[in-house]
Amino acid sequence: MTVLGINAYGYLIYDLSFLLLYPTYNCLQLNPNTHQWSPIKSDAAECQPNYFCKHTSTIKWSRDESSPHSLDNWMHKFKMDCSSEFTISLFGMLFFTGYAIGNLIIPVLSDRYGRKKIFICNMLVSLLSFISLLLMPDNYNCIYIIMGIFFVGGFNSAGRMMVGYCYMIEMAPTKDRSWMCTVWDIHDGTMMIWVTLYYVYVSKNWRPTLYWASFVQSVTILLISCFLPESPKWIYNQKDYAASFKVFSYLAKQNGK
């Protein structure tokens, strides 16, 4: 479950290409000679957003809901069809900007204040981010709030990924670390496949993937908060040998030793 919790934000980041996927359009073009509207092919240059958004007087457009590319995503929810390419690129750009900054700060905080505290705090921020996205109203201006959430999510991912990974490994017996790392890498590496299969075979709606990620994060926070202690290696490095002994004793009892 810790592996699922660490990778939960991937259901948003790997989903981004689908959340911002342009649909297929149905277009009508005005004939200047006859003043009649006639259909044009959906793959024609005139039926693409970078053209029809600038020629609203001669092109009428609508979504082709029958197309597998016309998802119920953020392009539809926030009416982003005519947004600039730069605006659309900001979602991913701000996430990785936050991620780069977060890696300079959060791992240092975990060395000072402990793995568990920092990991749980970042998981809570991540969960609140997902809930905020699910509750976001259908208003175009909300995309700027979402961009801010992506920046915070990137910053927060340093705690979720880097600190969470260290916490998981430091809690695991040496003999189990190899396969745990393998499971973590496989889950993270195949997430894009699961997201793709979901949109192809299950639903066009973007919400269920975020519901699932929110559930996974909630369970992870609950289980770690209630049943897992602080990293024994971190406590030992703080030279708090009494607390370290208590944690090792607790872990030994849980393992039947």
Secondary structure, 3 states (H helix, E strand, C coil): CHHHHHCCCHHHHCCHHHHCCCCCEEEEEECCCCCCEEEECCCCHHHCHHHHCCCCCCEEEEECCCCCCCCECHHHHCCCCCCCHHHHHHHHHHHHHHHHHHHHHHHHHHHHHCHHHHHHHHHHHHHHHHHHHHHCCCCCCHHHHHHHHHHHHHHHHHHHHHHHHHHHHHHCCHHHHHHHHHHHHHHHHHHHHHHHHHHHHHCCECHHHHHHHHHHHHHHHHHHHHHCCCCHHHHHHCCCHHHHHHHHHHHHHHCCC
